[in-house]
Amino acid sequence: MPSPVPPVVLFLLHRDGLSRERQTAAWREALAQDAVVADVQHVWAGEGPVPAGMDLGSLTAATAVLDLSDDTVALVAEAVAVPGPHVVRRLVDTLLEAPGRLVDARVLPVELTRTDGRPRGYGLADGADPTAEVLEESRHAWDAPTSEQDPIARATGACCALRAGDLAALGEAFLAPAPERGSRLRAAAEAGDVPLVVATTAAVSLPVRLGWDVAVDGLVTALPDRVVPWAPSTHPAELPATSLGALAGQLRLRPAEPAHDDVDPDAPFLSIVTRTQGRRLSCLEDVLTCLAGQSDRDFELLVVCHRTTPDELAAVEGVLASAPDWLRDAVRVLPVERPGRAAPLNDGFAAARGRYVVALDDDDTVLAHYVATFKAAAAEHEGRLLRAVAVRQDVVPRDDAGDVLPISVGDPYREWPLDFSLVDHLSDNYSPIMSVAFPRGAVHGLGLRFDETLQANEDWEYVVRCAAVLGVVSVREITSVYRWWLHTASSREAHTADEWDEARSRIQSAVTGSVLLLQPEETRRIVATLQRSRRDLASAHELAEATAAAQHATNVEMETVARAHDEAVAGRDLMVGRLADVEAELSATRAELDRRAHQLRRLELVQEVQQRIDDGTLERPEKPLTDMTLARLTRLAEAPVVLVRRSRLGRR
């Protein structure tokens, strides 16, 4: 049994420019439906125990006026935040496990409250975007099993539980502007020695609007319900906005009788079909939280339980029972036992009552203007497929008491193009299923169904077949978040690569053999592409001609250069021959000069030695001087001076 919930004081932080009635409605519903928090006090200007007109600009001052004890549980939340199932109970339980902590809730629809364990500041809390290198590093960091990871909490301050005694240290940070609140709250918690944790199973949805850089770009406001003058029939042939209807009007084709239409005039605009196997209950809660925060409630939810066990079905129904009353009234549960990913989609689409149908799986999330964006587009282009923009967020699964929790490992980013192109979709899928709303006429008028023989890519195949007949209108608005499981827990893990390749091959083969109707904008796009290709081809042809002319001139110049080269080589060879002759002559001349120099030196040495002999400074050798070698003569010439006695005979 859960422990009793102590008295809880709820502080709602209002935003200027938004209706206070609409801001507080979700919290009224959340608190009224849960008996365990029946004693929660609503605290905002003019309501609850606070005197009318009291200025709650300081949470610390408010606690003094209310005379709260330090151990009173304080819940501080943005009034625009839509509380998820049991969010108060789970925040309080997490706080009671260690009363000295600050417990922050997860934020939907874009998961900005968890990181991959590396402290850095970006996202809703800090207002900056991660670089591509950081995202790639983040994805690789999660290759190991998640049980070995310990992500760091990243505060947003959208919905927190704490002791009233800690408000003195943290209260002013809560009053900071939303883009700065997370970083200021984290700094204040560190300074006040208040540990910050995220209650993983407690989530709130903020009505944020995302810009093209996928950064938060303001809030979605709830507009008054407007009456749309829908056409009396939903059959595509009778709706001029569709490709089929436009072709019928172009050819002046008129049906003999109006097409049969079983649409209920009181039916909601949108039917949301959610497939589930009852094994990701926290993810399903996230879907309900996002739907509870829709600015337009003109929808129904069909939860298709695919081959679930009785216990799994009961668990799904338990989650649905935790939704607000108005949302529970809009929910239908549809069990399906046939195998295959397409079976629950076919049964869900067939049972849908709305004028449009969309498939939203139990692990994805949507923004607050998801329904409103589709509805506005349908009012202008009734009968066509409606395609908004989805962003991708990488997550990894974490086990929590047998349930699968999606833990984000990076901020969301745009993976798919802003606009739909049928031609591009003939080769690959560029539209996540939750980003495309299908008109009722596709199912009930034309009988188009998902191919249940496909093991994968059933959504891509269905989008192409419907788009080829009805046409598509692109809405440049980010309205959904595709949670991309980096490992396990996804259809990519459930099917082999061969199954994916086989499905892709079958789809491409079927597409190439089909008759396609193109909307004018698609035709204009193709014509513009062809014209651009022709211009590029003409430019390439001109470039080729210029290149050929330049090549010819280059060839002529190369021939001239080649001739000059040959002549230079021949001249060089002639000069080499002449140089060899000259070198031979020079060599002979040097040899002759050397011989004569040798002779001259001998004569000089003979004279020098003879002179010394005549002077009496050198003994006369026995051998004639003319027969001696140059070396012998040199030694004699360099011999020491001696006095030689001469005989009389010698003088004669």
Secondary structure, 3 states (H helix, E strand, C coil): CCCCCCCEEEEEECCCCCCHHHHHHHHHHHHHCCHHHCCCEEEECCECCCCCCCCCCCHHHHHHHHCCCCCCEEEEEECCCEECCCHHHHHHHHHHHCCCCEEEEEEECCCCCECCCCCCCCCCCCCCCCCHHHHHHHHHCCCCCHHHCCCCECCCCCEEEEEHHHHHHHHHHHCCCHHHHHHHHHHHHHHCCCCEEEEEEEEEECCEEECCCCCEEEECCCCCCCCCCCCCCCCHHHCCCCHHHHHHHHCCCCCCCCCCCCCCCCCCCEEEEEEECCCCHHHHHHHHHHHHCCCCCCEEEEEEEECCCHHHHHHHHHHHHCCCHHHHHCEEEEEECCCCCHHHHHHHHHHCCCCEEEECCCCCEECCCHHHHHHHHHHHCCCCEEEEEEEEEEEEEEEECCEEEEEECCCCECCCCCCCCHHHHCCCCCCCHHHEEEEHHHHHHCCCCCCCCCCCCHHHHHHHHHHHHHCEEEEEEEEEEEEEECCCCCHHHHCCHHHHHHHHHHHHHHHHCCCCCCCHHHHHHHHHHHHHHHHHHHHHHHHHHHHHHHHHHHHHHHHHHHHHHHHHHHHHHHHHHHHHHHHHHHHHHHHHHHHHHHHHHHHHHHHHHHHHHHHCCCCCCCCCHHHCCHHHHHHHHCCCCCCCCCCHHHHC
